[in-house]
Amino acid sequence: MPPFAPLPAGLPQTVPFIGPETLERRRGTPFAARLGANESAFGPSPLAARAMREAVGGIWKYGDAPSHDLTHALAGHLGVTPAHVMVGEGIDGLLGTLVRLMVAPGDAVATSDGAYPTFNYHVTGFGGVLHKVPYRGDTEDPQALLDRAHQTGARLIYLANPDNPMGSWHKGTVIRAMLDDLPPDCLLVLDEAYAEFAPADAIPQIDADDPRVIRMRTFSKAYGLAGARIGYAIGAPDLIAGFDRIRNHFGVNRIAQAGALAALADPGWLAHVVASVAAARDQIGRIGAANGLTALPSATNFVALDTHRDGAFARALVAALQARDVFIRMPGTAPLDRCIRISCAPDAELEVLAEALPAALGEAASSS
Amino acid sequence: MPPFAPLPAGLPQTVPFIGPETLERRRGTPFAARLGANESAFGPSPLAARAMREAVGGIWKYGDAPSHDLTHALAGHLGVTPAHVMVGEGIDGLLGTLVRLMVAPGDAVATSDGAYPTFNYHVTGFGGVLHKVPYRGDTEDPQALLDRAHQTGARLIYLANPDNPMGSWHKGTVIRAMLDDLPPDCLLVLDEAYAEFAPADAIPQIDADDPRVIRMRTFSKAYGLAGARIGYAIGAPDLIAGFDRIRNHFGVNRIAQAGALAALADPGWLAHVVASVAAARDQIGRIGAANGLTALPSATNFVALDTHRDGAFARALVAALQARDVFIRMPGTAPLDRCIRISCAPDAELEVLAEALPAALGEAASSS
């Protein structure tokens, strides 16, 4: 076989996450509660669903390469110009394009140990060198990220606010202050996938023309369109324009464009989801507390439950819950991995969790 | 602004194609006939459309990363194993991943002058060096491609069979014979986007385990799902597995997965489309002939009409047709650019073309 290019030849065959369908095929049975991927089981706006069904009639046409209507609607929604917005195939796709745009082989990139694996996958995939700093307690540590970026000459700092997998958050003023301490030639990648669930003061006030930061948002979480693969980046126009040098111009699904546009125009549904998620967070906390687990504060659509044990126990608990038809995930590294991570969902699915948890805890205790 | 990495810093801000919606916004009016992107205005299978509408209900879930069900269905359809098939975000997306997998900066790649611009965009975008050979008449020239690949040590040869933009094709035996003359370490990228429209003997018989070739197929053309962004590669398992090192694992839209699966299961609709396309090719030929233009033989869902003039005339004709609400495209380089390229479509749209063509030809003759 003709050999791969040297960079991919040195990469492992990997996947950042094992999806629930893959697990179901391995198990041979479907999950009764899908609480592991921070999807929104509350679903998209009915208006978005209708728009998507109607868009099926035009699916024989390629999508609009600049996602013009959605880009303009987002600009209006955000109070920026269309030149500040780039629509792409979800944050995963946008992160890949951004890493390719900014990181040459051997370049340093700073992130937190336990933060988003797919970002790491892209950095490694383009030959970047990851430098990871520990969380500080259960939050990402802005000062440690900045320090490491200075030490290594990092081209990117990745920070999710609110954070995944812990659900924690910083005030926007903390994020905003990071910009003044960035090393030269370093861009802050601010992943705001969960922004819609966060307190208002967690969202930093940043001039849209500020070239030191790019923000990533998505329709996969609060808008309930994870399977549509559509998200957007917000940044200075010269940075945003850079995406056009390398992106897959016709890569966004036409139905996704229609669904996102309609979802954005239904703030009432968004408010309903945000309220439902808040209620579900409380319910997950109660379920955890009834079983000796402590919910960490969350500004997202999931809750990290502290098992007060170690990673081996939490891994056994995840397996025991999966064996009881409950799909969840957990942080990948210590000490975060003392927790399990439960996505918010309607009551019926949380009830499945509540019923499975006592026996799963017992099994985990005896096996770990 | 933090600078781009050196490779993208040297790239132009570009787009391989200007989409029809962009042109419509510039014009201020919609096209009456959309005949420029080789989409299928005959639409997808009604079963696929229904499957997509039904899939909207599950759009809150991420898609299945390995596209398991579709991959297995394709394997059965093709008589290969699932390990020979990689589903991705259309051929455009798959080509980008393949180039990244095989081409290091500075590596040579051979293609034809006037062949698919998006492939060239990916090669340039990953730092590859394009070496273009002329068409031989109106077909791509296998021997010239092989010769150039040997001269340059090319890692990839790109060849579309049937060809876009000319609609021409080689017999499968010609393509098959190329494999034995490839340089060492060179992979043949066989773009079969239009395979479903081609004579059976244009599709080469190649052992699925042959590591010297990768074939690209799509649901965008005959299956009428261009906006869904879903296609697949067929190749030796070790090559196909390489995609998992770098691809965006959760990048395929969930509705697209459902639509493609249902489309594949409706061979009757495919036969209907193929027959409708054949009739439309004939009709485009008649419309051309009535206006002094000669249809080139086509094994695709479009027809290249020879204007018997030069590129300046053809460009003026494309502009004159667009001004009359007919969206078409044309080859980009001489001598292919003496032709205009018309996508097959239902009679009503071709009638718009027939009505616009005489005056457009007159305008082009007076302006070029």
Interface residues (C-beta under 8 A of the other chain):
Chain A: M1 P2 P3 F4 A5 P6 L7 P8 L11 P12 Q13 T14 V15 P16 F17 G19 P20 E21 T22 R25 R34 A37 E39 S40 A41 F42 G43 P44 A49 M52 R53 A55 V56 G57 G58 I59 W60 K61 Y62 G63 D64 A65 P66 H68 E89 G90 D92 G93 G96 R100 L101 M102 V103 A104 D107 G125 R155 P184 D185 C186 L187 P211 R212 S220 G224 L225 A226 G227 A228 R229 A236 D238 L239 A241 G242 D244 R245 I246 N248 H249 F250 G251 V252 N253 R254 I255 A256 G259
Chain B: M1 P2 P3 F4 A5 P6 L7 P8 L11 P12 Q13 T14 V15 P16 F17 G19 P20 E21 T22 R25 R34 A37 E39 S40 A41 F42 G43 P44 A49 M52 R53 A55 V56 G57 G58 I59 W60 K61 Y62 G63 D64 A65 P66 H68 E89 G90 D92 G93 G96 R100 L101 M102 V103 A104 D107 G125 R155 P184 D185 C186 L187 P211 R212 S220 G224 L225 A226 G227 A228 R229 A236 D238 L239 A241 G242 D244 R245 I246 N248 H249 F250 G251 V252 N253 R254 I255 A256 G259
